Amino acid sequence: MVKILYKPLGLLFGALGGVVAGAVFKRLWAALGHEDEAPRAADEDRTWREVLLAAGLQGVVFALVKAAIDRGGAAGTRRLTGTWPD
């Protein structure tokens, strides 16, 4: 029963996590001294190094935020129900 209830909440938290991760990445990219917008892969005016650095950093930020949200949601579910959602 916990698994069934946890799935929709996990989807909701995942979507919110994507928004949070995007905001964190944008601020981090600007703090590193780059423009406000990260380069797109097909952006002709950006170097390979800049495009790949932005993509790698974005991947790390998204993975960290996702893991933190997933882990926090599972821990919260356990606190509320006494069962760890699998």
PyMOL Python script that loads the backbone (N, CA, C, O; Angstrom):
from pymol import cmd

cmd.read_pdbstr("""\
ATOM      1  N   MET A   1       0.821  -1.199   0.000  1.00  0.00           N
ATOM      2  CA  MET A   1       0.000   0.000   0.000  1.00  0.00           C
ATOM      3  C   MET A   1       0.869   1.269   0.000  1.00  0.00           C
ATOM      4  O   MET A   1       0.549   2.246  -0.677  1.00  0.00           O
ATOM      5  N   VAL A   2       1.959   1.243   0.757  1.00  0.00           N
ATOM      6  CA  VAL A   2       2.845   2.400   0.828  1.00  0.00           C
ATOM      7  C   VAL A   2       3.434   2.692  -0.544  1.00  0.00           C
ATOM      8  O   VAL A   2       3.556   3.854  -0.933  1.00  0.00           O
ATOM      9  N   LYS A   3       3.802   1.644  -1.282  1.00  0.00           N
ATOM     10  CA  LYS A   3       4.382   1.821  -2.613  1.00  0.00           C
ATOM     11  C   LYS A   3       3.402   2.541  -3.542  1.00  0.00           C
ATOM     12  O   LYS A   3       3.797   3.416  -4.313  1.00  0.00           O
ATOM     13  N   ILE A   4       2.137   2.172  -3.464  1.00  0.00           N
ATOM     14  CA  ILE A   4       1.122   2.769  -4.332  1.00  0.00           C
ATOM     15  C   ILE A   4       0.961   4.258  -4.022  1.00  0.00           C
ATOM     16  O   ILE A   4       0.824   5.071  -4.937  1.00  0.00           O
ATOM     17  N   LEU A   5       0.976   4.611  -2.760  1.00  0.00           N
ATOM     18  CA  LEU A   5       0.848   6.010  -2.372  1.00  0.00           C
ATOM     19  C   LEU A   5       2.125   6.804  -2.649  1.00  0.00           C
ATOM     20  O   LEU A   5       2.072   8.001  -2.934  1.00  0.00           O
ATOM     21  N   TYR A   6       3.244   6.141  -2.564  1.00  0.00           N
ATOM     22  CA  TYR A   6       4.528   6.807  -2.729  1.00  0.00           C
ATOM     23  C   TYR A   6       4.807   7.188  -4.183  1.00  0.00           C
ATOM     24  O   TYR A   6       5.459   8.200  -4.439  1.00  0.00           O
ATOM     25  N   LYS A   7       4.326   6.401  -5.126  1.00  0.00           N
ATOM     26  CA  LYS A   7       4.612   6.643  -6.551  1.00  0.00           C
ATOM     27  C   LYS A   7       4.148   8.028  -7.024  1.00  0.00           C
ATOM     28  O   LYS A   7       4.956   8.761  -7.594  1.00  0.00           O
ATOM     29  N   PRO A   8       2.886   8.415  -6.812  1.00  0.00           N
ATOM     30  CA  PRO A   8       2.473   9.746  -7.285  1.00  0.00           C
ATOM     31  C   PRO A   8       3.234  10.879  -6.592  1.00  0.00           C
ATOM     32  O   PRO A   8       3.571  11.881  -7.222  1.00  0.00           O
ATOM     33  N   LEU A   9       3.497  10.719  -5.315  1.00  0.00           N
ATOM     34  CA  LEU A   9       4.260  11.737  -4.602  1.00  0.00           C
ATOM     35  C   LEU A   9       5.687  11.800  -5.135  1.00  0.00           C
ATOM     36  O   LEU A   9       6.254  12.886  -5.252  1.00  0.00           O
ATOM     37  N   GLY A  10       6.267  10.663  -5.453  1.00  0.00           N
ATOM     38  CA  GLY A  10       7.603  10.622  -6.024  1.00  0.00           C
ATOM     39  C   GLY A  10       7.663  11.346  -7.356  1.00  0.00           C
ATOM     40  O   GLY A  10       8.635  12.046  -7.642  1.00  0.00           O
ATOM     41  N   LEU A  11       6.634  11.183  -8.171  1.00  0.00           N
ATOM     42  CA  LEU A  11       6.576  11.889  -9.451  1.00  0.00           C
ATOM     43  C   LEU A  11       6.472  13.399  -9.250  1.00  0.00           C
ATOM     44  O   LEU A  11       7.134  14.174  -9.941  1.00  0.00           O
ATOM     45  N   LEU A  12       5.646  13.802  -8.312  1.00  0.00           N
ATOM     46  CA  LEU A  12       5.490  15.219  -8.015  1.00  0.00           C
ATOM     47  C   LEU A  12       6.797  15.816  -7.504  1.00  0.00           C
ATOM     48  O   LEU A  12       7.223  16.877  -7.961  1.00  0.00           O
ATOM     49  N   PHE A  13       7.426  15.133  -6.559  1.00  0.00           N
ATOM     50  CA  PHE A  13       8.687  15.620  -6.019  1.00  0.00           C
ATOM     51  C   PHE A  13       9.786  15.621  -7.083  1.00  0.00           C
ATOM     52  O   PHE A  13      10.659  16.490  -7.075  1.00  0.00           O
ATOM     53  N   GLY A  14       9.745  14.664  -7.984  1.00  0.00           N
ATOM     54  CA  GLY A  14      10.716  14.625  -9.071  1.00  0.00           C
ATOM     55  C   GLY A  14      10.572  15.829  -9.990  1.00  0.00           C
ATOM     56  O   GLY A  14      11.569  16.415 -10.410  1.00  0.00           O
ATOM     57  N   ALA A  15       9.340  16.196 -10.302  1.00  0.00           N
ATOM     58  CA  ALA A  15       9.101  17.365 -11.150  1.00  0.00           C
ATOM     59  C   ALA A  15       9.563  18.640 -10.450  1.00  0.00           C
ATOM     60  O   ALA A  15      10.204  19.493 -11.063  1.00  0.00           O
ATOM     61  N   LEU A  16       9.239  18.764  -9.182  1.00  0.00           N
ATOM     62  CA  LEU A  16       9.688  19.930  -8.424  1.00  0.00           C
ATOM     63  C   LEU A  16      11.209  19.953  -8.311  1.00  0.00           C
ATOM     64  O   LEU A  16      11.828  21.017  -8.343  1.00  0.00           O
ATOM     65  N   GLY A  17      11.796  18.783  -8.181  1.00  0.00           N
ATOM     66  CA  GLY A  17      13.250  18.678  -8.123  1.00  0.00           C
ATOM     67  C   GLY A  17      13.908  19.164  -9.406  1.00  0.00           C
ATOM     68  O   GLY A  17      14.971  19.783  -9.364  1.00  0.00           O
ATOM     69  N   GLY A  18      13.289  18.889 -10.534  1.00  0.00           N
ATOM     70  CA  GLY A  18      13.807  19.363 -11.807  1.00  0.00           C
ATOM     71  C   GLY A  18      13.826  20.884 -11.871  1.00  0.00           C
ATOM     72  O   GLY A  18      14.771  21.482 -12.388  1.00  0.00           O
ATOM     73  N   VAL A  19      12.782  21.500 -11.346  1.00  0.00           N
ATOM     74  CA  VAL A  19      12.713  22.962 -11.313  1.00  0.00           C
ATOM     75  C   VAL A  19      13.801  23.513 -10.387  1.00  0.00           C
ATOM     76  O   VAL A  19      14.490  24.474 -10.729  1.00  0.00           O
ATOM     77  N   VAL A  20      13.945  22.894  -9.212  1.00  0.00           N
ATOM     78  CA  VAL A  20      14.962  23.329  -8.253  1.00  0.00           C
ATOM     79  C   VAL A  20      16.365  23.151  -8.851  1.00  0.00           C
ATOM     80  O   VAL A  20      17.204  24.046  -8.754  1.00  0.00           O
ATOM     81  N   ALA A  21      16.605  22.008  -9.459  1.00  0.00           N
ATOM     82  CA  ALA A  21      17.919  21.735 -10.044  1.00  0.00           C
ATOM     83  C   ALA A  21      18.248  22.738 -11.154  1.00  0.00           C
ATOM     84  O   ALA A  21      19.388  23.187 -11.267  1.00  0.00           O
ATOM     85  N   GLY A  22      17.265  23.085 -11.963  1.00  0.00           N
ATOM     86  CA  GLY A  22      17.481  24.072 -13.011  1.00  0.00           C
ATOM     87  C   GLY A  22      17.878  25.432 -12.443  1.00  0.00           C
ATOM     88  O   GLY A  22      18.768  26.103 -12.965  1.00  0.00           O
ATOM     89  N   ALA A  23      17.204  25.823 -11.365  1.00  0.00           N
ATOM     90  CA  ALA A  23      17.523  27.102 -10.726  1.00  0.00           C
ATOM     91  C   ALA A  23      18.911  27.069 -10.086  1.00  0.00           C
ATOM     92  O   ALA A  23      19.665  28.038 -10.182  1.00  0.00           O
ATOM     93  N   VAL A  24      19.243  25.966  -9.439  1.00  0.00           N
ATOM     94  CA  VAL A  24      20.562  25.828  -8.809  1.00  0.00           C
ATOM     95  C   VAL A  24      21.655  25.887  -9.875  1.00  0.00           C
ATOM     96  O   VAL A  24      22.655  26.584  -9.704  1.00  0.00           O
ATOM     97  N   PHE A  25      21.466  25.159 -10.966  1.00  0.00           N
ATOM     98  CA  PHE A  25      22.459  25.162 -12.042  1.00  0.00           C
ATOM     99  C   PHE A  25      22.638  26.557 -12.621  1.00  0.00           C
ATOM    100  O   PHE A  25      23.767  26.994 -12.847  1.00  0.00           O
ATOM    101  N   LYS A  26      21.548  27.254 -12.861  1.00  0.00           N
ATOM    102  CA  LYS A  26      21.622  28.587 -13.443  1.00  0.00           C
ATOM    103  C   LYS A  26      22.423  29.534 -12.546  1.00  0.00           C
ATOM    104  O   LYS A  26      23.256  30.302 -13.027  1.00  0.00           O
ATOM    105  N   ARG A  27      22.163  29.470 -11.238  1.00  0.00           N
ATOM    106  CA  ARG A  27      22.903  30.327 -10.294  1.00  0.00           C
ATOM    107  C   ARG A  27      24.367  29.926 -10.221  1.00  0.00           C
ATOM    108  O   ARG A  27      25.248  30.783 -10.159  1.00  0.00           O
ATOM    109  N   LEU A  28      24.624  28.628 -10.228  1.00  0.00           N
ATOM    110  CA  LEU A  28      25.993  28.143 -10.169  1.00  0.00           C
ATOM    111  C   LEU A  28      26.770  28.553 -11.414  1.00  0.00           C
ATOM    112  O   LEU A  28      27.923  28.975 -11.319  1.00  0.00           O
ATOM    113  N   TRP A  29      26.142  28.431 -12.577  1.00  0.00           N
ATOM    114  CA  TRP A  29      26.785  28.802 -13.833  1.00  0.00           C
ATOM    115  C   TRP A  29      27.143  30.293 -13.815  1.00  0.00           C
ATOM    116  O   TRP A  29      28.240  30.676 -14.219  1.00  0.00           O
ATOM    117  N   ALA A  30      26.217  31.125 -13.346  1.00  0.00           N
ATOM    118  CA  ALA A  30      26.479  32.567 -13.269  1.00  0.00           C
ATOM    119  C   ALA A  30      27.564  32.871 -12.233  1.00  0.00           C
ATOM    120  O   ALA A  30      28.397  33.749 -12.454  1.00  0.00           O
ATOM    121  N   ALA A  31      27.562  32.160 -11.113  1.00  0.00           N
ATOM    122  CA  ALA A  31      28.561  32.385 -10.056  1.00  0.00           C
ATOM    123  C   ALA A  31      29.962  32.009 -10.524  1.00  0.00           C
ATOM    124  O   ALA A  31      30.948  32.565 -10.040  1.00  0.00           O
ATOM    125  N   LEU A  32      30.056  31.084 -11.447  1.00  0.00           N
ATOM    126  CA  LEU A  32      31.356  30.684 -11.976  1.00  0.00           C
ATOM    127  C   LEU A  32      31.909  31.704 -12.979  1.00  0.00           C
ATOM    128  O   LEU A  32      32.977  31.504 -13.557  1.00  0.00           O
ATOM    129  N   GLY A  33      31.171  32.787 -13.174  1.00  0.00           N
ATOM    130  CA  GLY A  33      31.658  33.857 -14.029  1.00  0.00           C
ATOM    131  C   GLY A  33      31.231  33.777 -15.472  1.00  0.00           C
ATOM    132  O   GLY A  33      31.780  34.477 -16.323  1.00  0.00           O
ATOM    133  N   HIS A  34      30.265  32.939 -15.762  1.00  0.00           N
ATOM    134  CA  HIS A  34      29.776  32.806 -17.129  1.00  0.00           C
ATOM    135  C   HIS A  34      28.527  33.665 -17.306  1.00  0.00           C
ATOM    136  O   HIS A  34      28.016  34.241 -16.345  1.00  0.00           O
ATOM    137  N   GLU A  35      28.050  33.743 -18.522  1.00  0.00           N
ATOM    138  CA  GLU A  35      26.824  34.481 -18.790  1.00  0.00           C
ATOM    139  C   GLU A  35      25.662  33.837 -18.034  1.00  0.00           C
ATOM    140  O   GLU A  35      25.790  32.758 -17.456  1.00  0.00           O
ATOM    141  N   ASP A  36      24.538  34.528 -18.058  1.00  0.00           N
ATOM    142  CA  ASP A  36      23.354  34.003 -17.371  1.00  0.00           C
ATOM    143  C   ASP A  36      22.860  32.700 -17.986  1.00  0.00           C
ATOM    144  O   ASP A  36      22.376  31.816 -17.280  1.00  0.00           O
ATOM    145  N   GLU A  37      22.982  32.589 -19.294  1.00  0.00           N
ATOM    146  CA  GLU A  37      22.492  31.399 -19.993  1.00  0.00           C
ATOM    147  C   GLU A  37      23.639  30.432 -20.266  1.00  0.00           C
ATOM    148  O   GLU A  37      24.694  30.827 -20.763  1.00  0.00           O
ATOM    149  N   ALA A  38      23.422  29.174 -19.940  1.00  0.00           N
ATOM    150  CA  ALA A  38      24.408  28.144 -20.266  1.00  0.00           C
ATOM    151  C   ALA A  38      24.348  27.869 -21.769  1.00  0.00           C
ATOM    152  O   ALA A  38      23.291  28.012 -22.384  1.00  0.00           O
ATOM    153  N   PRO A  39      25.465  27.479 -22.354  1.00  0.00           N
ATOM    154  CA  PRO A  39      25.458  27.235 -23.805  1.00  0.00           C
ATOM    155  C   PRO A  39      24.672  25.980 -24.170  1.00  0.00           C
ATOM    156  O   PRO A  39      24.655  24.998 -23.427  1.00  0.00           O
ATOM    157  N   ARG A  40      24.033  26.033 -25.313  1.00  0.00           N
ATOM    158  CA  ARG A  40      23.376  24.848 -25.869  1.00  0.00           C
ATOM    159  C   ARG A  40      24.405  24.103 -26.704  1.00  0.00           C
ATOM    160  O   ARG A  40      25.378  24.696 -27.168  1.00  0.00           O
ATOM    161  N   ALA A  41      24.200  22.844 -26.891  1.00  0.00           N
ATOM    162  CA  ALA A  41      25.155  22.023 -27.652  1.00  0.00           C
ATOM    163  C   ALA A  41      25.331  22.523 -29.083  1.00  0.00           C
ATOM    164  O   ALA A  41      26.424  22.423 -29.639  1.00  0.00           O
ATOM    165  N   ALA A  42      24.287  23.053 -29.676  1.00  0.00           N
ATOM    166  CA  ALA A  42      24.353  23.504 -31.069  1.00  0.00           C
ATOM    167  C   ALA A  42      24.679  24.993 -31.193  1.00  0.00           C
ATOM    168  O   ALA A  42      24.577  25.556 -32.283  1.00  0.00           O
ATOM    169  N   ASP A  43      25.063  25.628 -30.103  1.00  0.00           N
ATOM    170  CA  ASP A  43      25.404  27.051 -30.121  1.00  0.00           C
ATOM    171  C   ASP A  43      26.751  27.245 -30.819  1.00  0.00           C
ATOM    172  O   ASP A  43      27.795  26.880 -30.278  1.00  0.00           O
ATOM    173  N   GLU A  44      26.722  27.808 -31.997  1.00  0.00           N
ATOM    174  CA  GLU A  44      27.917  27.926 -32.840  1.00  0.00           C
ATOM    175  C   GLU A  44      28.987  28.835 -32.234  1.00  0.00           C
ATOM    176  O   GLU A  44      30.173  28.655 -32.509  1.00  0.00           O
ATOM    177  N   ASP A  45      28.590  29.792 -31.427  1.00  0.00           N
ATOM    178  CA  ASP A  45      29.526  30.769 -30.880  1.00  0.00           C
ATOM    179  C   ASP A  45      30.220  30.301 -29.601  1.00  0.00           C
ATOM    180  O   ASP A  45      31.037  31.035 -29.045  1.00  0.00           O
ATOM    181  N   ARG A  46      29.918  29.124 -29.136  1.00  0.00           N
ATOM    182  CA  ARG A  46      30.529  28.600 -27.908  1.00  0.00           C
ATOM    183  C   ARG A  46      31.551  27.531 -28.252  1.00  0.00           C
ATOM    184  O   ARG A  46      31.437  26.853 -29.272  1.00  0.00           O
ATOM    185  N   THR A  47      32.545  27.388 -27.395  1.00  0.00           N
ATOM    186  CA  THR A  47      33.588  26.387 -27.628  1.00  0.00           C
ATOM    187  C   THR A  47      33.127  25.018 -27.155  1.00  0.00           C
ATOM    188  O   THR A  47      32.185  24.897 -26.372  1.00  0.00           O
ATOM    189  N   TRP A  48      33.811  23.988 -27.646  1.00  0.00           N
ATOM    190  CA  TRP A  48      33.535  22.622 -27.186  1.00  0.00           C
ATOM    191  C   TRP A  48      33.698  22.543 -25.669  1.00  0.00           C
ATOM    192  O   TRP A  48      32.866  21.973 -24.964  1.00  0.00           O
ATOM    193  N   ARG A  49      34.786  23.129 -25.194  1.00  0.00           N
ATOM    194  CA  ARG A  49      35.086  23.066 -23.760  1.00  0.00           C
ATOM    195  C   ARG A  49      33.948  23.660 -22.931  1.00  0.00           C
ATOM    196  O   ARG A  49      33.528  23.071 -21.935  1.00  0.00           O
ATOM    197  N   GLU A  50      33.454  24.820 -23.341  1.00  0.00           N
ATOM    198  CA  GLU A  50      32.391  25.480 -22.597  1.00  0.00           C
ATOM    199  C   GLU A  50      31.091  24.678 -22.642  1.00  0.00           C
ATOM    200  O   GLU A  50      30.405  24.545 -21.629  1.00  0.00           O
ATOM    201  N   VAL A  51      30.759  24.151 -23.802  1.00  0.00           N
ATOM    202  CA  VAL A  51      29.529  23.366 -23.949  1.00  0.00           C
ATOM    203  C   VAL A  51      29.595  22.096 -23.097  1.00  0.00           C
ATOM    204  O   VAL A  51      28.641  21.760 -22.395  1.00  0.00           O
ATOM    205  N   LEU A  52      30.734  21.394 -23.166  1.00  0.00           N
ATOM    206  CA  LEU A  52      30.861  20.149 -22.407  1.00  0.00           C
ATOM    207  C   LEU A  52      30.953  20.399 -20.912  1.00  0.00           C
ATOM    208  O   LEU A  52      30.433  19.607 -20.126  1.00  0.00           O
ATOM    209  N   LEU A  53      31.598  21.474 -20.504  1.00  0.00           N
ATOM    210  CA  LEU A  53      31.652  21.824 -19.088  1.00  0.00           C
ATOM    211  C   LEU A  53      30.259  22.121 -18.558  1.00  0.00           C
ATOM    212  O   LEU A  53      29.889  21.653 -17.481  1.00  0.00           O
ATOM    213  N   ALA A  54      29.494  22.888 -19.299  1.00  0.00           N
ATOM    214  CA  ALA A  54      28.131  23.210 -18.880  1.00  0.00           C
ATOM    215  C   ALA A  54      27.273  21.950 -18.788  1.00  0.00           C
ATOM    216  O   ALA A  54      26.525  21.780 -17.825  1.00  0.00           O
ATOM    217  N   ALA A  55      27.375  21.076 -19.769  1.00  0.00           N
ATOM    218  CA  ALA A  55      26.575  19.844 -19.768  1.00  0.00           C
ATOM    219  C   ALA A  55      26.960  18.940 -18.599  1.00  0.00           C
ATOM    220  O   ALA A  55      26.089  18.363 -17.949  1.00  0.00           O
ATOM    221  N   GLY A  56      28.242  18.816 -18.331  1.00  0.00           N
ATOM    222  CA  GLY A  56      28.691  17.984 -17.217  1.00  0.00           C
ATOM    223  C   GLY A  56      28.245  18.537 -15.877  1.00  0.00           C
ATOM    224  O   GLY A  56      27.780  17.792 -15.014  1.00  0.00           O
ATOM    225  N   LEU A  57      28.386  19.837 -15.703  1.00  0.00           N
ATOM    226  CA  LEU A  57      27.969  20.471 -14.454  1.00  0.00           C
ATOM    227  C   LEU A  57      26.464  20.354 -14.254  1.00  0.00           C
ATOM    228  O   LEU A  57      25.989  20.104 -13.147  1.00  0.00           O
ATOM    229  N   GLN A  58      25.729  20.537 -15.332  1.00  0.00           N
ATOM    230  CA  GLN A  58      24.276  20.410 -15.251  1.00  0.00           C
ATOM    231  C   GLN A  58      23.873  18.985 -14.869  1.00  0.00           C
ATOM    232  O   GLN A  58      22.955  18.793 -14.071  1.00  0.00           O
ATOM    233  N   GLY A  59      24.543  18.003 -15.427  1.00  0.00           N
ATOM    234  CA  GLY A  59      24.255  16.611 -15.084  1.00  0.00           C
ATOM    235  C   GLY A  59      24.533  16.309 -13.626  1.00  0.00           C
ATOM    236  O   GLY A  59      23.754  15.615 -12.972  1.00  0.00           O
ATOM    237  N   VAL A  60      25.639  16.826 -13.112  1.00  0.00           N
ATOM    238  CA  VAL A  60      25.981  16.607 -11.703  1.00  0.00           C
ATOM    239  C   VAL A  60      24.937  17.250 -10.803  1.00  0.00           C
ATOM    240  O   VAL A  60      24.475  16.626  -9.848  1.00  0.00           O
ATOM    241  N   VAL A  61      24.559  18.492 -11.096  1.00  0.00           N
ATOM    242  CA  VAL A  61      23.573  19.192 -10.266  1.00  0.00           C
ATOM    243  C   VAL A  61      22.239  18.445 -10.284  1.00  0.00           C
ATOM    244  O   VAL A  61      21.634  18.239  -9.232  1.00  0.00           O
ATOM    245  N   PHE A  62      21.780  18.044 -11.457  1.00  0.00           N
ATOM    246  CA  PHE A  62      20.498  17.347 -11.551  1.00  0.00           C
ATOM    247  C   PHE A  62      20.549  16.002 -10.813  1.00  0.00           C
ATOM    248  O   PHE A  62      19.590  15.638 -10.133  1.00  0.00           O
ATOM    249  N   ALA A  63      21.639  15.274 -10.939  1.00  0.00           N
ATOM    250  CA  ALA A  63      21.755  13.980 -10.257  1.00  0.00           C
ATOM    251  C   ALA A  63      21.780  14.154  -8.735  1.00  0.00           C
ATOM    252  O   ALA A  63      21.151  13.380  -8.013  1.00  0.00           O
ATOM    253  N   LEU A  64      22.500  15.162  -8.250  1.00  0.00           N
ATOM    254  CA  LEU A  64      22.551  15.402  -6.805  1.00  0.00           C
ATOM    255  C   LEU A  64      21.190  15.797  -6.246  1.00  0.00           C
ATOM    256  O   LEU A  64      20.770  15.294  -5.205  1.00  0.00           O
ATOM    257  N   VAL A  65      20.509  16.695  -6.938  1.00  0.00           N
ATOM    258  CA  VAL A  65      19.188  17.121  -6.470  1.00  0.00           C
ATOM    259  C   VAL A  65      18.207  15.956  -6.507  1.00  0.00           C
ATOM    260  O   VAL A  65      17.430  15.774  -5.570  1.00  0.00           O
ATOM    261  N   LYS A  66      18.234  15.174  -7.568  1.00  0.00           N
ATOM    262  CA  LYS A  66      17.339  14.016  -7.672  1.00  0.00           C
ATOM    263  C   LYS A  66      17.600  13.017  -6.549  1.00  0.00           C
ATOM    264  O   LYS A  66      16.660  12.531  -5.920  1.00  0.00           O
ATOM    265  N   ALA A  67      18.865  12.711  -6.295  1.00  0.00           N
ATOM    266  CA  ALA A  67      19.204  11.764  -5.231  1.00  0.00           C
ATOM    267  C   ALA A  67      18.764  12.290  -3.866  1.00  0.00           C
ATOM    268  O   ALA A  67      18.241  11.534  -3.047  1.00  0.00           O
ATOM    269  N   ALA A  68      18.975  13.584  -3.619  1.00  0.00           N
ATOM    270  CA  ALA A  68      18.581  14.163  -2.338  1.00  0.00           C
ATOM    271  C   ALA A  68      17.067  14.118  -2.155  1.00  0.00           C
ATOM    272  O   ALA A  68      16.581  13.812  -1.066  1.00  0.00           O
ATOM    273  N   ILE A  69      16.327  14.420  -3.206  1.00  0.00           N
ATOM    274  CA  ILE A  69      14.867  14.401  -3.110  1.00  0.00           C
ATOM    275  C   ILE A  69      14.348  12.977  -2.966  1.00  0.00           C
ATOM    276  O   ILE A  69      13.471  12.723  -2.141  1.00  0.00           O
ATOM    277  N   ASP A  70      14.871  12.055  -3.747  1.00  0.00           N
ATOM    278  CA  ASP A  70      14.445  10.654  -3.639  1.00  0.00           C
ATOM    279  C   ASP A  70      14.733  10.094  -2.251  1.00  0.00           C
ATOM    280  O   ASP A  70      13.886   9.437  -1.645  1.00  0.00           O
ATOM    281  N   ARG A  71      15.936  10.361  -1.758  1.00  0.00           N
ATOM    282  CA  ARG A  71      16.329   9.843  -0.447  1.00  0.00           C
ATOM    283  C   ARG A  71      15.487  10.489   0.657  1.00  0.00           C
ATOM    284  O   ARG A  71      15.028   9.807   1.574  1.00  0.00           O
ATOM    285  N   GLY A  72      15.291  11.793   0.564  1.00  0.00           N
ATOM    286  CA  GLY A  72      14.473  12.488   1.556  1.00  0.00           C
ATOM    287  C   GLY A  72      13.032  12.005   1.550  1.00  0.00           C
ATOM    288  O   GLY A  72      12.417  11.847   2.605  1.00  0.00           O
ATOM    289  N   GLY A  73      12.494  11.770   0.354  1.00  0.00           N
ATOM    290  CA  GLY A  73      11.126  11.259   0.265  1.00  0.00           C
ATOM    291  C   GLY A  73      10.990   9.870   0.859  1.00  0.00           C
ATOM    292  O   GLY A  73      10.009   9.574   1.540  1.00  0.00           O
ATOM    293  N   ALA A  74      11.968   9.021   0.603  1.00  0.00           N
ATOM    294  CA  ALA A  74      11.935   7.664   1.168  1.00  0.00           C
ATOM    295  C   ALA A  74      12.082   7.707   2.690  1.00  0.00           C
ATOM    296  O   ALA A  74      11.386   6.987   3.405  1.00  0.00           O
ATOM    297  N   ALA A  75      12.986   8.550   3.178  1.00  0.00           N
ATOM    298  CA  ALA A  75      13.174   8.661   4.627  1.00  0.00           C
ATOM    299  C   ALA A  75      11.926   9.238   5.285  1.00  0.00           C
ATOM    300  O   ALA A  75      11.527   8.787   6.358  1.00  0.00           O
ATOM    301  N   GLY A  76      11.308  10.229   4.653  1.00  0.00           N
ATOM    302  CA  GLY A  76      10.068  10.792   5.189  1.00  0.00           C
ATOM    303  C   GLY A  76       8.938   9.779   5.215  1.00  0.00           C
ATOM    304  O   GLY A  76       8.154   9.733   6.164  1.00  0.00           O
ATOM    305  N   THR A  77       8.857   8.972   4.174  1.00  0.00           N
ATOM    306  CA  THR A  77       7.835   7.922   4.125  1.00  0.00           C
ATOM    307  C   THR A  77       8.049   6.918   5.252  1.00  0.00           C
ATOM    308  O   THR A  77       7.095   6.467   5.885  1.00  0.00           O
ATOM    309  N   ARG A  78       9.299   6.577   5.493  1.00  0.00           N
ATOM    310  CA  ARG A  78       9.587   5.631   6.578  1.00  0.00           C
ATOM    311  C   ARG A  78       9.205   6.222   7.937  1.00  0.00           C
ATOM    312  O   ARG A  78       8.654   5.526   8.790  1.00  0.00           O
ATOM    313  N   ARG A  79       9.502   7.512   8.133  1.00  0.00           N
ATOM    314  CA  ARG A  79       9.135   8.156   9.400  1.00  0.00           C
ATOM    315  C   ARG A  79       7.635   8.175   9.595  1.00  0.00           C
ATOM    316  O   ARG A  79       7.151   7.983  10.711  1.00  0.00           O
ATOM    317  N   LEU A  80       6.888   8.404   8.518  1.00  0.00           N
ATOM    318  CA  LEU A  80       5.434   8.489   8.625  1.00  0.00           C
ATOM    319  C   LEU A  80       4.755   7.127   8.732  1.00  0.00           C
ATOM    320  O   LEU A  80       3.776   6.971   9.461  1.00  0.00           O
ATOM    321  N   THR A  81       5.280   6.142   7.999  1.00  0.00           N
ATOM    322  CA  THR A  81       4.583   4.859   7.911  1.00  0.00           C
ATOM    323  C   THR A  81       5.312   3.714   8.581  1.00  0.00           C
ATOM    324  O   THR A  81       4.716   2.673   8.856  1.00  0.00           O
ATOM    325  N   GLY A  82       6.592   3.894   8.845  1.00  0.00           N
ATOM    326  CA  GLY A  82       7.384   2.803   9.400  1.00  0.00           C
ATOM    327  C   GLY A  82       7.879   1.828   8.349  1.00  0.00           C
ATOM    328  O   GLY A  82       8.518   0.829   8.681  1.00  0.00           O
ATOM    329  N   THR A  83       7.590   2.110   7.072  1.00  0.00           N
ATOM    330  CA  THR A  83       7.976   1.229   5.962  1.00  0.00           C
ATOM    331  C   THR A  83       8.800   2.012   4.958  1.00  0.00           C
ATOM    332  O   THR A  83       8.452   3.134   4.588  1.00  0.00           O
ATOM    333  N   TRP A  84       9.906   1.404   4.520  1.00  0.00           N
ATOM    334  CA  TRP A  84      10.738   2.017   3.480  1.00  0.00           C
ATOM    335  C   TRP A  84      10.145   1.678   2.114  1.00  0.00           C
ATOM    336  O   TRP A  84       9.960   0.500   1.806  1.00  0.00           O
ATOM    337  N   PRO A  85       9.843   2.680   1.290  1.00  0.00           N
ATOM    338  CA  PRO A  85       9.277   2.374  -0.032  1.00  0.00           C
ATOM    339  C   PRO A  85      10.366   1.833  -0.953  1.00  0.00           C
ATOM    340  O   PRO A  85      11.459   2.396  -1.027  1.00  0.00           O
ATOM    341  N   ASP A  86      10.072   0.760  -1.643  1.00  0.00           N
ATOM    342  CA  ASP A  86      11.068   0.165  -2.553  1.00  0.00           C
ATOM    343  C   ASP A  86      10.887   0.656  -3.949  1.00  0.00           C
ATOM    344  O   ASP A  86      11.635   0.262  -4.844  1.00  0.00           O
TER     345      ASP A  86
END
""", "prot")
cmd.dss("prot")
cmd.show_as("cartoon", "prot")
cmd.util.cbc("prot")
cmd.orient("prot")
